Amino acid sequence: MRLLISGGGTGGHIYPALALIEQLKKRDPQAAVLYVGTHRGLENKIVPAAGIDFKTIEIQGFKRSLSLENFKTVYLFLKSVETAKKIIRDFKPDVVVGTGGYVCGAVVYAAARMHIPTFIHEQNSIAGVTNKFLSHFVDRIGICFPEAANEFPEKKVVFTGNPRAQQVANIQPTNYLEKLGLNPNKPTVLIFGGSRGARRINEATVAALKNFADKPYQVLFVTGSVHYQKIKQLINNLPTNVVVKPYIENMPQILPEISCIVGRAGATSLAEITALGIPSILIPSPYVTHDHQTHNAQSLVKISAAVMIREDQLDETILTKEIDRLLADQKLRSQMAKKAKTAGVPDAADQVLRQLQAISK
């Protein structure tokens, strides 16, 4: 297979693409892959570092308010469609995939206009503006949350799950907790606001640290690198059952040893949580488009796989209370873990590849 894939701007668009490429290469080592992104997005660093052929086009998103900048956006879109067509003609893909972000709008649209099989993947429960636009032109649409189906043409939609889930589904414990100075036999809660950290989660956790002393569980608090030094200065008398780290390089590797996760409700995080069946306390970011993290979280809350705390309600008291409740009740955690697994799709990358093979024949 010759796969051209595009997605960028955030890790939530990039990591599913990388997971799909990884699984394709496992199944077909001779497969040819080209990734198209922008020079400004995270993909410009992440994709070449993964050893994947990478090309860029220039594009930007629309301003939500009236702005002359939107005229430039339209110009760049039309120009980038022509650039994408040239890339497509040179590479000659069997299928073109978009995983979200403005860049894939031009690439997938160009491919559809050239009558090349096209597929888009929507990671969230609320569809992104680019995918909603592309849904009118593509052959098939993969979704991760049943709620997203209502936003697309019904006949094109197939539930595939997030390819990232397949990367983590079979990870086994590696005594990572012990390497961090924690007891591998003790229930452990991971508090993690994402790779850059989350200020409000960090503030509530710092205030709650004293409450964790002498608990029958332990806490791994990952602050995010940009917040770490400031937080270290705020902490006095850290309880012995708490470890604070700025960042963990390979976060999925530690997840099989975690009893409960406190964190955001991004699509990648939920794919990992459900693939492994981990109970969670979700604090959706209120700063994302269409408040999609709240909708993501609610999909797990309604099946009793997670607890949700709104950021504007988060403080040390409610954080401690919810962690205490879950970590003190092994039966409850076990029930939540089973429910989380029912929402997971551990073969998601294979499911997407089956769709690509079907439309490219």
C-alpha positions as CSV (number, residue, x, y, z in Angstrom):
1,M,0.0,0.0,0.0
2,R,1.0,3.6,-0.7
3,L,-0.4,5.7,2.1
4,L,-0.4,9.5,2.1
5,I,-1.5,10.8,5.5
6,S,-2.0,14.3,6.8
7,G,-2.8,15.8,10.2
8,G,-1.3,18.4,12.5
9,G,-1.4,21.2,15.0
10,T,-1.8,19.0,18.1
11,G,-0.6,15.6,19.3
12,G,-4.3,14.5,19.2
13,H,-4.1,14.6,15.4
14,I,-0.5,13.4,15.0
15,Y,-0.3,10.4,17.4
16,P,-3.2,8.5,15.8
17,A,-1.6,8.9,12.4
18,L,1.8,7.6,13.8
19,A,0.0,4.7,15.4
20,L,-1.7,3.8,12.1
21,I,1.6,4.1,10.2
22,E,3.3,1.8,12.8
23,Q,0.6,-0.9,12.4
24,L,0.7,-0.6,8.6
25,K,4.5,-1.2,8.6
26,K,4.1,-4.2,10.8
27,R,1.6,-5.7,8.4
28,D,3.3,-4.6,5.3
29,P,7.0,-3.7,5.7
30,Q,7.2,-2.7,2.0
31,A,4.4,-0.1,2.4
32,A,5.3,3.4,1.3
33,V,4.2,6.3,3.5
34,L,4.3,10.0,3.1
35,Y,3.2,12.5,5.8
36,V,2.1,16.0,4.9
37,G,2.0,18.7,7.6
38,T,3.0,22.3,8.2
39,H,6.4,23.7,9.2
40,R,4.8,25.4,12.2
41,G,2.9,22.5,13.7
42,L,4.2,19.9,16.2
43,E,4.3,17.4,13.3
44,N,7.3,19.2,11.9
45,K,9.4,17.8,14.8
46,I,7.6,14.6,15.7
47,V,7.1,13.0,12.3
48,P,10.7,13.3,11.0
49,A,12.0,12.2,14.3
50,A,10.0,9.0,13.8
51,G,11.8,8.4,10.5
52,I,8.8,9.0,8.3
53,D,9.0,10.9,5.0
54,F,7.6,14.4,5.5
55,K,6.6,17.3,3.3
56,T,5.0,20.6,4.3
57,I,2.4,23.0,2.9
58,E,1.6,26.5,4.1
59,I,-1.9,26.9,5.5
60,Q,-3.7,28.6,8.4
61,G,-7.1,28.4,10.1
62,F,-10.0,30.8,9.9
63,K,-10.4,33.5,12.6
64,R,-13.7,33.1,14.4
65,S,-14.4,36.9,14.3
66,L,-14.5,39.1,11.2
67,S,-10.9,39.6,10.1
68,L,-9.0,40.6,7.0
69,E,-6.7,37.7,7.9
70,N,-9.5,35.4,6.6
71,F,-8.8,36.6,3.0
72,K,-5.3,35.4,3.4
73,T,-6.6,32.1,4.8
74,V,-8.7,31.5,1.7
75,Y,-5.8,32.4,-0.5
76,L,-3.5,30.0,1.3
77,F,-6.1,27.2,1.2
78,L,-6.4,27.5,-2.6
79,K,-2.7,27.7,-3.0
80,S,-2.1,24.7,-0.7
81,V,-4.7,22.6,-2.6
82,E,-2.5,23.1,-5.7
83,T,0.6,22.3,-3.8
84,A,-1.1,19.2,-2.4
85,K,-2.1,18.0,-5.9
86,K,1.5,18.2,-7.0
87,I,2.6,16.2,-3.9
88,I,-0.1,13.6,-4.6
89,R,0.8,13.3,-8.3
90,D,4.5,12.8,-7.4
91,F,3.8,10.2,-4.7
92,K,0.9,8.4,-6.4
93,P,-0.9,7.1,-3.2
94,D,-3.4,4.3,-3.1
95,V,-5.3,6.1,-0.4
96,V,-5.2,9.5,1.4
97,V,-6.0,9.8,5.1
98,G,-6.7,12.9,7.2
99,T,-6.5,12.8,11.0
100,G,-7.6,16.4,11.7
101,G,-6.1,19.9,11.7
102,Y,-6.2,22.6,9.0
103,V,-3.4,21.0,7.0
104,C,-5.4,17.9,6.2
105,G,-8.2,20.0,4.8
106,A,-6.3,21.0,1.7
107,V,-4.6,17.6,1.3
108,V,-7.7,15.4,1.6
109,Y,-9.8,17.8,-0.5
110,A,-7.2,17.8,-3.2
111,A,-7.1,14.0,-3.2
112,A,-10.9,13.7,-3.4
113,R,-11.0,16.1,-6.3
114,M,-8.4,13.9,-8.0
115,H,-10.7,10.8,-7.4
116,I,-8.2,9.1,-5.1
117,P,-9.8,7.1,-2.2
118,T,-10.0,9.2,0.9
119,F,-10.6,8.6,4.6
120,I,-10.8,11.0,7.6
121,H,-10.5,10.1,11.2
122,E,-12.4,12.0,14.0
123,Q,-10.9,11.4,17.4
124,N,-13.4,13.5,19.5
125,S,-17.1,13.3,20.3
126,I,-17.6,16.7,18.7
127,A,-16.4,16.9,15.1
128,G,-13.7,19.4,14.2
129,V,-14.5,22.1,11.6
130,T,-12.0,20.6,9.1
131,N,-13.5,17.1,9.3
132,K,-17.0,18.5,9.0
133,F,-16.0,20.3,5.8
134,L,-14.2,17.2,4.4
135,S,-17.1,14.8,5.2
136,H,-18.9,16.0,2.1
137,F,-16.0,14.9,-0.2
138,V,-14.4,11.8,1.4
139,D,-15.3,8.1,0.9
140,R,-15.3,7.0,4.5
141,I,-15.2,8.5,8.0
142,G,-13.8,6.7,11.1
143,I,-15.0,7.8,14.5
144,C,-14.0,7.0,18.1
145,F,-17.2,8.1,20.0
146,P,-20.7,7.0,18.9
147,E,-21.9,10.6,19.5
148,A,-19.8,11.9,16.6
149,A,-21.8,9.9,14.1
150,N,-24.6,12.5,14.1
151,E,-22.3,15.1,12.7
152,F,-21.5,13.3,9.4
153,P,-23.3,11.7,6.5
154,E,-24.6,8.5,7.9
155,K,-23.6,6.1,5.0
156,K,-19.9,7.1,5.3
157,V,-19.5,6.6,9.0
158,V,-17.8,3.6,10.6
159,F,-16.8,3.1,14.2
160,T,-13.1,2.3,14.3
161,G,-11.8,3.6,17.6
162,N,-8.5,5.5,17.9
163,P,-5.4,3.8,16.4
164,R,-3.4,5.0,19.5
165,A,-5.3,2.4,21.6
166,Q,-3.7,-0.5,19.7
167,Q,-0.2,0.9,20.5
168,V,-0.9,0.6,24.3
169,A,-3.4,-2.2,24.6
170,N,-0.8,-4.9,25.1
171,I,1.8,-3.0,27.2
172,Q,2.9,-5.1,30.2
173,P,4.1,-3.8,33.6
174,T,7.9,-3.1,33.8
175,N,8.3,-2.1,37.5
176,Y,8.4,1.5,36.4
177,L,6.9,2.6,39.8
178,E,9.8,1.1,41.7
179,K,12.3,2.9,39.5
180,L,10.5,6.2,40.5
181,G,10.9,5.3,44.2
182,L,7.3,4.1,44.7
183,N,5.9,0.8,46.1
184,P,4.8,-1.4,43.2
185,N,2.4,-3.3,45.5
186,K,0.5,-0.2,46.6
187,P,-2.5,1.3,44.8
188,T,-1.2,4.3,42.8
189,V,-3.0,7.4,41.5
190,L,-1.4,9.3,38.6
191,I,-2.2,13.0,38.5
192,F,-1.2,14.4,35.1
193,G,-2.4,17.4,33.2
194,G,-0.8,16.6,29.8
195,S,2.7,17.0,28.5
196,R,2.8,20.8,29.3
197,G,0.8,20.4,32.5
198,A,-2.5,22.0,33.5
199,R,-2.2,25.0,35.8
200,R,-5.6,24.5,37.6
201,I,-5.0,20.8,38.1
202,N,-1.5,21.6,39.5
203,E,-2.8,24.2,41.8
204,A,-5.5,21.9,43.3
205,T,-2.9,19.1,43.6
206,V,-0.3,21.2,45.4
207,A,-3.0,22.3,47.9
208,A,-4.1,18.7,48.4
209,L,-0.6,17.2,48.9
210,K,-0.8,17.4,52.7
211,N,-4.1,15.4,52.6
212,F,-2.3,12.4,51.0
213,A,0.0,11.8,54.0
214,D,-0.6,8.4,55.6
215,K,-3.1,7.3,53.0
216,P,-3.2,3.6,52.1
217,Y,-2.3,4.6,48.5
218,Q,0.5,6.6,46.8
219,V,0.5,9.5,44.4
220,L,2.6,10.2,41.3
221,F,2.2,13.8,40.4
222,V,3.5,14.8,37.0
223,T,3.5,18.6,36.8
224,G,4.6,19.3,33.2
225,S,8.1,20.6,32.6
226,V,7.1,24.3,32.3
227,H,5.5,24.2,35.8
228,Y,8.0,22.0,37.7
229,Q,10.4,24.5,39.1
230,K,7.7,26.8,40.4
231,I,5.8,23.9,42.0
232,K,9.0,22.6,43.7
233,Q,9.3,26.0,45.4
234,L,5.7,25.8,46.7
235,I,6.0,22.3,48.2
236,N,7.0,22.0,51.8
237,N,7.3,18.6,53.7
238,L,6.3,16.4,50.8
239,P,4.6,13.2,52.1
240,T,6.7,10.1,51.8
241,N,4.0,8.4,49.6
242,V,4.1,11.2,47.0
243,V,6.5,11.5,44.1
244,V,6.6,14.7,42.0
245,K,8.1,14.6,38.5
246,P,8.2,17.2,35.7
247,Y,7.6,14.7,32.9
248,I,7.7,11.0,32.1
249,E,9.2,10.4,28.7
250,N,7.2,7.3,27.7
251,M,3.9,7.8,29.7
252,P,2.0,4.8,28.3
253,Q,4.7,2.5,29.7
254,I,3.7,3.3,33.2
255,L,0.0,3.0,32.8
256,P,-0.4,-0.7,33.4
257,E,0.9,-0.1,37.0
258,I,-1.6,2.7,37.7
259,S,-4.8,2.2,39.7
260,C,-6.5,5.5,38.9
261,I,-5.7,8.5,36.6
262,V,-6.6,12.1,37.3
263,G,-6.3,14.2,34.2
264,R,-7.7,15.8,31.1
265,A,-10.1,14.2,28.7
266,G,-8.3,14.5,25.4
267,A,-8.9,11.9,22.8
268,T,-5.5,10.3,23.0
269,S,-5.7,10.0,26.8
270,L,-9.1,8.4,26.7
271,A,-8.0,6.0,24.0
272,E,-5.1,4.8,26.3
273,I,-7.3,4.7,29.4
274,T,-10.0,2.6,27.7
275,A,-7.6,0.3,25.9
276,L,-6.0,-0.6,29.2
277,G,-9.2,-0.4,31.4
278,I,-8.1,2.2,33.9
279,P,-10.5,4.1,36.2
280,S,-10.3,7.8,35.8
281,I,-11.2,11.2,37.4
282,L,-11.5,13.5,34.4
283,I,-11.1,17.3,34.5
284,P,-11.9,18.4,31.0
285,S,-10.1,21.5,29.6
286,P,-12.6,24.3,29.2
287,Y,-10.3,26.0,26.7
288,V,-10.8,23.7,23.7
289,T,-13.0,24.1,20.7
290,H,-16.7,23.3,21.3
291,D,-15.8,22.2,24.8
292,H,-15.2,18.8,23.2
293,Q,-13.3,17.4,26.2
294,T,-16.4,17.7,28.4
295,H,-18.3,15.7,25.8
296,N,-15.5,13.1,25.6
297,A,-15.5,12.7,29.4
298,Q,-19.3,12.4,29.6
299,S,-19.1,9.4,27.2
300,L,-17.2,7.5,30.0
301,V,-19.2,9.0,32.9
302,K,-22.5,7.8,31.5
303,I,-21.3,4.2,31.5
304,S,-19.8,4.5,35.0
305,A,-16.2,4.2,33.7
306,A,-15.1,7.6,35.0
307,V,-15.8,10.5,37.3
308,M,-15.9,14.1,36.0
309,I,-15.0,17.3,37.9
310,R,-15.5,20.5,36.1
311,E,-12.4,22.8,36.2
312,D,-14.4,25.6,37.8
313,Q,-15.5,23.3,40.6
314,L,-12.0,21.8,41.2
315,D,-10.3,22.4,44.5
316,E,-8.2,20.4,47.0
317,T,-11.3,19.2,48.9
318,I,-13.2,17.7,46.0
319,L,-10.0,16.3,44.5
320,T,-9.0,14.6,47.7
321,K,-12.6,13.3,48.3
322,E,-12.8,11.7,44.8
323,I,-9.3,10.1,45.0
324,D,-10.1,8.8,48.5
325,R,-13.4,7.3,47.3
326,L,-11.9,5.4,44.4
327,L,-8.6,4.4,46.0
328,A,-10.4,3.1,49.1
329,D,-12.8,0.9,47.2
330,Q,-11.1,-1.8,45.1
331,K,-14.4,-3.3,44.1
332,L,-15.5,0.1,42.6
333,R,-12.2,0.5,40.8
334,S,-12.6,-3.0,39.3
335,Q,-16.1,-2.2,38.1
336,M,-14.9,1.0,36.6
337,A,-12.0,-0.7,34.9
338,K,-14.3,-3.2,33.3
339,K,-16.6,-0.5,32.1
340,A,-13.7,1.5,30.6
341,K,-12.5,-1.6,28.7
342,T,-15.9,-2.0,27.1
343,A,-15.4,1.5,25.6
344,G,-11.9,0.7,24.3
345,V,-11.0,-0.6,20.9
346,P,-7.7,-2.5,21.3
347,D,-7.5,-3.3,17.6
348,A,-8.4,0.2,16.3
349,A,-5.4,0.6,14.0
350,D,-6.3,-2.7,12.3
351,Q,-9.9,-1.6,12.0
352,V,-8.8,1.6,10.2
353,L,-6.5,-0.4,7.9
354,R,-9.4,-2.7,6.9
355,Q,-11.4,0.4,5.9
356,L,-8.5,1.7,3.9
357,Q,-8.1,-1.5,2.0
358,A,-11.8,-1.6,1.3
359,I,-12.0,1.8,-0.3
360,S,-8.7,1.5,-2.2
361,K,-9.6,-1.6,-4.1
